[in-house]
Amino acid sequence: MNKLVLGNLFHRPLRTLIGIFAVAVEVVMILSIVGIFVGQVAHTREQTSGIGADLIVRPPNASFISGVGGAPVPAKIAGVLAKLPHVAVAAPVIQDFSLGGSPEVIWGIDYDSFNALKPFVFLSGGPFQGPNDAIVDDVFAYANHVRVGDTVQIKNHPFRICGIVEHGRGGRKFLPIHTLGTLVGNPDNASLFYIRSDDIANQDLIRKEILATPGLSTYQVQTLAEWMSLMTPEHLPGFNAALRSVIGIAVIVGFIVVFQTMYTAVMERTREIGILKSLGASKSYIANVVLREAALISILGIALGIGLTYVLKIFLSYKFPTLPFPVSLGWRTNAAAIAFFGSILGALYPALKAARKDPIDALAYE
């Protein structure tokens, strides 16, 4: 039977290659979208965990997603927070989502308080010396081949790189908070506040102190652990819907192409099917041949798709070095299963049609 399956596939090599490529495209679509989506979420979690804060304070109705809320509240609230009994450091921050070049979040920081959360590790250079200075992390510096003293464009304005720091401090580009505030139209405001407690055990007490402060009773106060628990696909608006849509489109593409490939193959082999049946081949044998062909096309397509995904990953890492693109074993398995069962489903009707063919009519077919 295996020789028959291989012979059928090699009989129309172009059609077979198209089927394999369609399954490969399906796998690439699933892995690339999942990799980029999930990678961004995981990257944000990893970066924020390195800031050194215990709690995050946001204004009422602010989104927990970085960079989408603007700078709606006065930065001087940090001074009020810093005076609370169990607060060691309160740092105001502006997070501004930018689409210039590649999507990123620009951070505006008050250097002294932000550095007090957890000191920057400078690989070269040092803190801000003026309003038009910028601190970048080592990943950005390596990706863009820049060093201290070079000029970079941030929000269509030139900034001098004054320092390069180890990555993992929330963002890749840091500006003085007043400078970024001016660029976004709120020079004295902030997006949120990072809090470091005097003792990790006092987090709940700090939350109560903040909410009991006049003017802050409606603010959102989250521990870092609570915020990290929200940074999952299930809590991100539209994330799972977008993911399911892409996977659904990929499955439809694979299904249609495999269906067309196997249906055409069955129609072309009407006489061959009649000969096999006249020789005693059962319905299950005929259906098994068709399904094995589809399975082999699917397996080859899955292997090609995973390989092409890694090629895409290498290309994107070269073109956009700061873009996270993980390809996990779990999603490789999921993509393979989705593509395989989609292909078998696409071949099911052609297989049943071949099995139901009458041997007399098949032998008489011209």
The 8 nearest C-alpha neighbors of each residue, nearest first, counted from 0:
[[1, 3, 2, 4, 288, 284, 5, 287],
 [2, 0, 4, 3, 5, 288, 291, 6],
 [3, 1, 5, 4, 0, 6, 7, 8],
 [2, 4, 6, 0, 1, 5, 7, 288],
 [3, 5, 1, 7, 2, 6, 292, 288],
 [6, 4, 8, 2, 7, 3, 9, 1],
 [5, 7, 3, 9, 4, 8, 2, 10],
 [6, 8, 10, 4, 5, 9, 3, 11],
 [7, 9, 5, 10, 6, 11, 15, 12],
 [10, 8, 12, 6, 11, 7, 5, 15],
 [9, 11, 7, 8, 6, 12, 5, 15],
 [10, 12, 9, 14, 13, 8, 15, 7],
 [13, 11, 9, 15, 14, 10, 16, 8],
 [14, 12, 16, 15, 11, 17, 18, 9],
 [13, 15, 17, 16, 12, 11, 18, 260],
 [14, 16, 12, 18, 13, 17, 8, 19],
 [17, 15, 19, 13, 18, 14, 20, 12],
 [16, 18, 20, 14, 15, 19, 21, 13],
 [17, 19, 21, 15, 16, 20, 257, 256],
 [20, 18, 300, 16, 296, 22, 17, 21],
 [19, 21, 23, 17, 22, 18, 300, 16],
 [22, 20, 18, 24, 23, 19, 253, 17],
 [21, 23, 300, 25, 253, 19, 20, 24],
 [304, 24, 22, 300, 20, 26, 25, 21],
 [25, 23, 27, 21, 26, 22, 28, 20],
 [24, 26, 249, 22, 28, 23, 27, 253],
 [25, 27, 23, 304, 29, 24, 28, 334],
 [28, 26, 24, 30, 304, 308, 29, 25],
 [29, 27, 25, 31, 26, 30, 24, 32],
 [28, 30, 26, 27, 32, 31, 246, 33],
 [31, 29, 33, 27, 32, 34, 28, 26],
 [32, 30, 34, 28, 33, 29, 27, 35],
 [33, 31, 35, 34, 29, 30, 36, 28],
 [32, 34, 36, 30, 31, 35, 37, 29],
 [35, 33, 324, 31, 325, 32, 37, 38],
 [34, 36, 38, 324, 32, 33, 37, 31],
 [37, 35, 33, 38, 39, 34, 32, 40],
 [36, 38, 40, 39, 34, 35, 33, 41],
 [39, 37, 35, 323, 41, 324, 36, 40],
 [38, 40, 42, 36, 37, 41, 35, 43],
 [39, 41, 37, 43, 42, 38, 44, 230],
 [42, 40, 38, 44, 43, 39, 37, 45],
 [43, 41, 39, 45, 40, 44, 38, 46],
 [44, 42, 46, 40, 45, 41, 47, 39],
 [45, 43, 41, 47, 42, 46, 48, 227],
 [44, 46, 42, 48, 43, 47, 41, 49],
 [45, 47, 169, 167, 43, 168, 48, 49],
 [48, 46, 169, 49, 44, 50, 45, 43],
 [47, 49, 45, 46, 50, 44, 51, 223],
 [50, 48, 168, 167, 47, 51, 46, 169],
 [51, 49, 168, 47, 48, 52, 169, 117],
 [50, 52, 117, 116, 49, 53, 48, 195],
 [53, 51, 195, 194, 50, 193, 54, 116],
 [52, 54, 195, 223, 194, 222, 196, 51],
 [55, 53, 222, 194, 223, 221, 52, 193],
 [54, 56, 193, 221, 192, 220, 194, 222],
 [57, 55, 220, 192, 219, 191, 193, 221],
 [58, 56, 191, 219, 218, 61, 220, 55],
 [57, 59, 218, 61, 219, 60, 56, 72],
 [60, 58, 218, 61, 217, 219, 57, 215],
 [59, 61, 58, 62, 219, 218, 57, 217],
 [62, 60, 59, 58, 68, 57, 63, 219],
 [63, 61, 64, 68, 60, 67, 65, 57],
 [62, 64, 65, 61, 226, 229, 57, 230],
 [65, 63, 62, 67, 66, 235, 230, 68],
 [66, 64, 67, 63, 94, 104, 62, 96],
 [65, 67, 95, 96, 94, 68, 104, 64],
 [66, 68, 65, 69, 96, 64, 95, 62],
 [67, 69, 66, 61, 62, 70, 190, 71],
 [68, 70, 67, 190, 71, 95, 66, 94],
 [71, 69, 190, 189, 188, 72, 93, 185],
 [70, 72, 69, 190, 188, 189, 73, 68],
 [71, 73, 188, 189, 70, 74, 190, 58],
 [74, 72, 188, 75, 189, 76, 187, 71],
 [75, 73, 188, 189, 76, 91, 187, 77],
 [74, 76, 77, 73, 78, 79, 188, 187],
 [75, 77, 79, 78, 74, 73, 80, 72],
 [78, 76, 80, 75, 79, 89, 91, 74],
 [79, 77, 81, 76, 80, 75, 82, 89],
 [78, 80, 76, 77, 82, 81, 83, 75],
 [79, 81, 77, 82, 78, 83, 89, 76],
 [80, 82, 78, 89, 79, 83, 86, 88],
 [83, 81, 80, 79, 84, 78, 86, 85],
 [82, 84, 86, 80, 81, 85, 208, 79],
 [85, 83, 86, 82, 205, 81, 208, 87],
 [84, 86, 197, 83, 196, 205, 87, 201],
 [85, 87, 196, 83, 81, 88, 197, 84],
 [86, 88, 197, 196, 195, 85, 81, 89],
 [89, 87, 195, 194, 86, 81, 116, 90],
 [90, 88, 194, 81, 77, 193, 80, 192],
 [89, 91, 112, 193, 113, 192, 77, 92],
 [92, 90, 192, 74, 77, 189, 191, 109],
 [93, 91, 108, 189, 107, 191, 190, 192],
 [94, 92, 190, 107, 189, 106, 70, 95],
 [95, 93, 66, 106, 105, 104, 190, 65],
 [94, 96, 66, 105, 104, 97, 69, 93],
 [95, 97, 104, 66, 103, 105, 67, 94],
 [96, 98, 103, 99, 102, 104, 95, 105],
 [97, 99, 102, 101, 100, 103, 96, 104],
 [98, 100, 97, 101, 102, 154, 153, 155],
 [101, 99, 98, 102, 97, 103, 319, 153],
 [100, 102, 98, 99, 103, 319, 97, 322],
 [103, 101, 98, 97, 99, 100, 104, 96],
 [104, 102, 97, 96, 101, 105, 98, 99],
 [103, 105, 96, 95, 97, 66, 94, 106],
 [106, 104, 95, 172, 94, 96, 173, 103],
 [107, 105, 173, 94, 93, 108, 174, 172],
 [106, 108, 176, 93, 174, 175, 179, 92],
 [109, 107, 176, 92, 175, 110, 106, 174],
 [108, 110, 176, 111, 112, 113, 175, 91],
 [109, 111, 113, 108, 112, 114, 175, 126],
 [112, 110, 114, 113, 109, 115, 90, 108],
 [111, 113, 115, 90, 114, 110, 109, 89],
 [114, 112, 90, 110, 115, 116, 111, 109],
 [113, 115, 118, 111, 116, 112, 117, 110],
 [114, 116, 112, 117, 113, 118, 111, 88],
 [117, 115, 51, 114, 113, 52, 195, 88],
 [116, 118, 51, 115, 114, 50, 119, 113],
 [119, 117, 114, 115, 120, 116, 113, 51],
 [118, 120, 121, 114, 164, 117, 165, 168],
 [119, 121, 164, 165, 118, 122, 163, 166],
 [122, 120, 164, 123, 163, 119, 125, 165],
 [121, 123, 164, 163, 120, 165, 124, 162],
 [124, 122, 121, 163, 162, 125, 147, 164],
 [125, 123, 162, 161, 147, 163, 121, 122],
 [124, 126, 162, 161, 121, 123, 127, 163],
 [127, 125, 162, 128, 161, 124, 134, 110],
 [128, 126, 132, 129, 161, 133, 125, 175],
 [129, 127, 126, 132, 130, 161, 131, 125],
 [128, 130, 131, 132, 127, 175, 133, 161],
 [131, 129, 132, 178, 175, 128, 127, 177],
 [132, 130, 158, 129, 159, 133, 178, 157],
 [133, 131, 159, 158, 127, 129, 130, 161],
 [132, 134, 160, 174, 173, 161, 159, 158],
 [133, 135, 162, 173, 160, 161, 163, 172],
 [136, 134, 172, 163, 171, 173, 164, 133],
 [135, 137, 164, 166, 171, 163, 165, 138],
 [136, 138, 140, 139, 165, 164, 166, 163],
 [139, 137, 141, 140, 136, 142, 166, 321],
 [138, 140, 142, 137, 141, 136, 143, 171],
 [141, 139, 137, 145, 143, 138, 142, 144],
 [142, 140, 144, 138, 139, 143, 137, 145],
 [143, 141, 139, 320, 140, 144, 138, 321],
 [142, 144, 140, 141, 145, 139, 138, 320],
 [145, 143, 141, 140, 142, 146, 139, 149],
 [146, 144, 140, 143, 149, 141, 147, 142],
 [145, 147, 149, 148, 140, 144, 160, 163],
 [146, 148, 160, 161, 149, 162, 124, 163],
 [147, 149, 160, 159, 161, 146, 150, 162],
 [150, 148, 147, 160, 159, 146, 145, 151],
 [149, 151, 159, 158, 160, 157, 148, 152],
 [152, 150, 158, 157, 153, 159, 149, 160],
 [151, 153, 157, 156, 155, 158, 154, 150],
 [154, 152, 155, 156, 151, 157, 158, 99],
 [153, 155, 156, 152, 99, 97, 182, 157],
 [156, 154, 153, 152, 157, 99, 151, 158],
 [155, 157, 152, 153, 154, 158, 151, 131],
 [158, 156, 152, 151, 150, 153, 155, 159],
 [159, 157, 131, 151, 150, 132, 133, 152],
 [160, 158, 150, 132, 149, 148, 133, 161],
 [159, 161, 133, 147, 148, 149, 162, 132],
 [160, 162, 147, 124, 132, 133, 134, 125],
 [163, 161, 124, 125, 134, 123, 160, 147],
 [162, 164, 135, 136, 123, 122, 121, 134],
 [165, 163, 121, 136, 122, 120, 137, 166],
 [164, 166, 136, 137, 120, 121, 167, 122],
 [167, 165, 136, 168, 137, 164, 138, 171],
 [166, 168, 46, 49, 169, 165, 45, 170],
 [167, 169, 50, 49, 46, 170, 166, 47],
 [170, 168, 46, 47, 167, 50, 49, 171],
 [171, 169, 172, 168, 106, 104, 105, 46],
 [170, 172, 136, 135, 139, 173, 166, 169],
 [173, 171, 135, 105, 170, 134, 106, 174],
 [172, 174, 106, 134, 133, 107, 135, 105],
 [175, 173, 107, 133, 176, 179, 106, 108],
 [176, 174, 178, 107, 108, 177, 109, 130],
 [175, 177, 107, 108, 179, 178, 109, 180],
 [176, 178, 180, 186, 175, 179, 181, 187],
 [179, 177, 181, 175, 180, 176, 130, 182],
 [180, 178, 182, 176, 181, 107, 177, 174],
 [181, 179, 186, 185, 177, 183, 178, 182],
 [180, 182, 186, 184, 178, 179, 183, 185],
 [181, 183, 179, 180, 184, 178, 186, 185],
 [184, 182, 180, 181, 185, 179, 186, 69],
 [183, 185, 181, 182, 180, 186, 179, 70],
 [186, 184, 180, 188, 181, 187, 183, 70],
 [187, 185, 180, 181, 177, 188, 184, 178],
 [188, 186, 185, 74, 73, 177, 180, 189],
 [187, 189, 73, 74, 72, 185, 70, 186],
 [188, 190, 70, 74, 93, 92, 72, 191],
 [189, 191, 70, 93, 92, 69, 71, 94],
 [192, 190, 57, 92, 189, 56, 91, 93],
 [193, 191, 91, 56, 90, 55, 92, 194],
 [192, 194, 55, 90, 52, 89, 54, 56],
 [193, 195, 89, 54, 52, 88, 53, 55],
 [196, 194, 52, 53, 88, 87, 116, 86],
 [197, 195, 86, 87, 198, 85, 199, 194],
 [196, 198, 87, 85, 86, 195, 199, 201],
 [199, 197, 196, 200, 201, 85, 202, 195],
 [198, 200, 201, 202, 196, 197, 53, 195],
 [199, 201, 198, 202, 203, 204, 196, 197],
 [202, 200, 204, 199, 198, 203, 205, 196],
 [201, 203, 205, 204, 200, 199, 206, 196],
 [204, 202, 206, 205, 201, 207, 200, 222],
 [203, 205, 201, 207, 202, 206, 208, 85],
 [206, 204, 208, 202, 207, 203, 209, 201],
 [205, 207, 203, 209, 204, 208, 220, 210],
 [206, 208, 204, 210, 205, 209, 211, 203],
 [209, 207, 205, 211, 206, 210, 204, 212],
 [210, 208, 206, 212, 211, 207, 205, 215],
 [209, 211, 216, 207, 212, 215, 208, 206],
 [210, 212, 208, 209, 216, 207, 213, 215],
 [211, 213, 209, 210, 215, 214, 208, 216],
 [214, 212, 215, 211, 216, 210, 209, 217],
 [213, 215, 216, 212, 217, 218, 210, 211],
 [216, 214, 218, 212, 217, 210, 213, 209],
 [215, 217, 210, 218, 214, 211, 212, 213],
 [216, 218, 215, 59, 219, 210, 58, 214],
 [219, 217, 58, 59, 215, 216, 57, 220],
 [218, 220, 57, 56, 58, 59, 221, 217],
 [221, 219, 56, 55, 206, 218, 57, 54],
 [222, 220, 55, 54, 225, 226, 223, 219],
 [221, 223, 54, 225, 224, 53, 55, 226],
 [222, 224, 226, 54, 225, 53, 227, 221],
 [223, 225, 227, 222, 226, 228, 221, 53],
 [226, 224, 222, 228, 223, 227, 221, 229],
 [225, 227, 223, 229, 228, 224, 221, 222],
 [228, 226, 224, 230, 229, 225, 223, 44],
 [227, 229, 225, 226, 230, 224, 231, 223],
 [230, 228, 226, 227, 231, 234, 225, 235],
 [231, 229, 227, 228, 40, 234, 226, 44],
 [230, 232, 233, 229, 234, 235, 228, 40],
 [233, 231, 235, 234, 238, 239, 230, 37],
 [232, 234, 231, 235, 239, 238, 236, 229],
 [235, 233, 232, 231, 229, 236, 230, 238],
 [234, 236, 232, 238, 233, 237, 231, 230],
 [237, 235, 238, 234, 239, 233, 232, 240],
 [236, 238, 240, 239, 241, 235, 242, 232],
 [239, 237, 241, 235, 240, 236, 232, 242],
 [238, 240, 242, 241, 237, 243, 232, 233],
 [241, 239, 237, 243, 242, 238, 244, 236],
 [242, 240, 244, 238, 239, 243, 237, 245],
 [241, 243, 239, 245, 244, 240, 238, 246],
 [242, 244, 246, 240, 241, 245, 247, 239],
 [245, 243, 247, 241, 242, 246, 240, 248],
 [246, 244, 248, 242, 247, 243, 249, 241],
 [245, 247, 249, 243, 244, 248, 29, 250],
 [246, 248, 244, 250, 245, 249, 243, 251],
 [249, 247, 251, 245, 250, 246, 244, 252],
 [248, 250, 25, 246, 252, 247, 251, 245],
 [249, 251, 247, 253, 252, 248, 254, 246],
 [252, 250, 254, 248, 249, 253, 255, 247],
 [253, 251, 249, 255, 250, 254, 248, 256],
 [254, 252, 250, 22, 256, 251, 21, 255],
 [253, 255, 345, 251, 257, 252, 342, 341],
 [256, 254, 258, 252, 257, 253, 259, 251],
 [255, 257, 259, 253, 258, 254, 260, 18],
 [256, 258, 260, 254, 259, 255, 345, 18],
 [259, 257, 345, 255, 346, 261, 256, 260],
 [260, 258, 256, 262, 257, 261, 263, 255],
 [261, 259, 257, 263, 258, 262, 256, 264],
 [260, 262, 264, 258, 263, 259, 346, 349],
 [263, 261, 349, 259, 265, 264, 260, 258],
 [264, 262, 266, 260, 261, 265, 259, 267],
 [263, 265, 261, 267, 262, 266, 260, 268],
 [264, 266, 262, 268, 267, 263, 261, 353],
 [267, 265, 263, 264, 268, 269, 262, 353],
 [268, 266, 264, 265, 269, 263, 270, 271],
 [269, 267, 271, 265, 266, 270, 272, 264],
 [268, 270, 272, 361, 271, 266, 267, 273],
 [269, 271, 273, 361, 362, 272, 268, 364],
 [272, 270, 274, 268, 273, 269, 275, 361],
 [271, 273, 275, 269, 270, 274, 268, 276],
 [274, 272, 358, 361, 270, 362, 276, 271],
 [273, 275, 277, 271, 272, 276, 278, 270],
 [276, 274, 272, 278, 280, 273, 277, 271],
 [275, 277, 280, 279, 273, 278, 274, 358],
 [278, 276, 274, 279, 275, 273, 358, 280],
 [279, 277, 275, 276, 280, 274, 273, 281],
 [278, 280, 276, 277, 281, 275, 274, 282],
 [281, 279, 276, 275, 278, 284, 282, 285],
 [280, 282, 284, 283, 279, 285, 276, 354],
 [283, 281, 354, 285, 284, 286, 280, 355],
 [282, 284, 286, 281, 285, 287, 354, 280],
 [283, 285, 287, 281, 282, 286, 280, 288],
 [286, 284, 282, 288, 287, 354, 283, 281],
 [287, 285, 350, 283, 289, 354, 288, 284],
 [286, 288, 284, 290, 285, 289, 283, 291],
 [289, 287, 291, 285, 286, 290, 4, 292],
 [288, 290, 292, 286, 350, 291, 287, 293],
 [289, 291, 293, 287, 292, 288, 294, 346],
 [292, 290, 294, 288, 293, 289, 287, 295],
 [291, 293, 289, 295, 290, 294, 4, 296],
 [292, 294, 290, 296, 291, 295, 297, 346],
 [293, 295, 291, 297, 292, 296, 290, 298],
 [294, 296, 298, 292, 297, 293, 291, 299],
 [297, 295, 293, 19, 299, 294, 298, 300],
 [296, 298, 294, 300, 295, 299, 339, 301],
 [299, 297, 301, 295, 300, 296, 294, 302],
 [298, 300, 302, 296, 301, 297, 303, 19],
 [301, 299, 19, 23, 22, 297, 303, 298],
 [302, 300, 304, 298, 303, 299, 23, 335],
 [303, 301, 299, 305, 304, 300, 306, 298],
 [302, 304, 300, 306, 301, 305, 23, 307],
 [23, 305, 303, 301, 307, 26, 27, 306],
 [306, 304, 308, 302, 307, 303, 301, 309],
 [305, 307, 303, 309, 304, 308, 302, 310],
 [308, 306, 310, 304, 309, 305, 303, 311],
 [309, 307, 311, 305, 27, 310, 306, 312],
 [308, 310, 312, 311, 306, 307, 313, 305],
 [309, 311, 307, 313, 308, 312, 314, 306],
 [312, 310, 308, 314, 309, 313, 315, 307],
 [311, 313, 309, 315, 310, 314, 316, 308],
 [314, 312, 316, 310, 311, 315, 309, 317],
 [313, 315, 311, 317, 312, 316, 318, 310],
 [316, 314, 318, 312, 317, 319, 313, 311],
 [315, 317, 320, 313, 319, 314, 318, 312],
 [316, 318, 314, 315, 320, 319, 313, 142],
 [317, 319, 315, 316, 314, 320, 313, 142],
 [320, 318, 316, 315, 322, 321, 317, 101],
 [321, 319, 316, 317, 142, 322, 318, 315],
 [320, 322, 319, 323, 139, 138, 142, 316],
 [321, 323, 319, 320, 324, 316, 315, 39],
 [324, 322, 38, 39, 321, 325, 35, 42],
 [323, 325, 34, 35, 38, 322, 326, 312],
 [326, 324, 34, 38, 327, 323, 35, 37],
 [327, 325, 34, 324, 30, 328, 330, 331],
 [326, 328, 329, 330, 325, 331, 34, 332],
 [327, 329, 331, 330, 332, 326, 333, 325],
 [328, 330, 332, 327, 331, 333, 326, 334],
 [331, 329, 333, 332, 327, 328, 334, 30],
 [332, 330, 328, 334, 329, 333, 335, 327],
 [331, 333, 335, 329, 330, 334, 336, 328],
 [332, 334, 330, 336, 335, 331, 337, 329],
 [333, 335, 337, 331, 336, 332, 26, 330],
 [334, 336, 332, 338, 333, 337, 301, 339],
 [335, 337, 339, 333, 334, 338, 340, 332],
 [338, 336, 334, 335, 340, 339, 341, 333],
 [337, 339, 341, 335, 336, 340, 334, 342],
 [340, 338, 336, 342, 341, 297, 337, 335],
 [339, 341, 343, 342, 337, 338, 344, 336],
 [340, 342, 344, 338, 339, 343, 254, 337],
 [343, 341, 345, 339, 344, 340, 254, 257],
 [344, 342, 340, 346, 345, 341, 347, 293],
 [343, 345, 341, 347, 342, 346, 340, 254],
 [344, 346, 258, 254, 342, 343, 257, 347],
 [347, 345, 343, 258, 344, 349, 348, 261],
 [348, 346, 344, 350, 349, 345, 343, 351],
 [347, 349, 351, 350, 346, 352, 345, 344],
 [350, 348, 262, 352, 346, 351, 347, 261],
 [351, 349, 286, 347, 353, 289, 348, 352],
 [352, 350, 354, 348, 353, 349, 286, 355],
 [351, 353, 349, 355, 350, 354, 348, 356],
 [354, 352, 350, 351, 356, 355, 349, 265],
 [353, 355, 282, 351, 285, 286, 352, 356],
 [356, 354, 352, 353, 351, 357, 282, 350],
 [357, 355, 353, 354, 358, 352, 361, 360],
 [356, 358, 360, 359, 361, 355, 273, 276],
 [359, 357, 273, 361, 360, 276, 362, 277],
 [360, 358, 362, 361, 357, 363, 273, 277],
 [359, 361, 363, 357, 362, 358, 364, 356],
 [362, 360, 273, 358, 270, 364, 269, 363],
 [363, 361, 270, 273, 359, 364, 360, 358],
 [362, 364, 360, 361, 359, 365, 270, 358],
 [365, 363, 361, 362, 270, 360, 269, 359],
 [364, 363, 270, 362, 361, 269, 360, 267]]
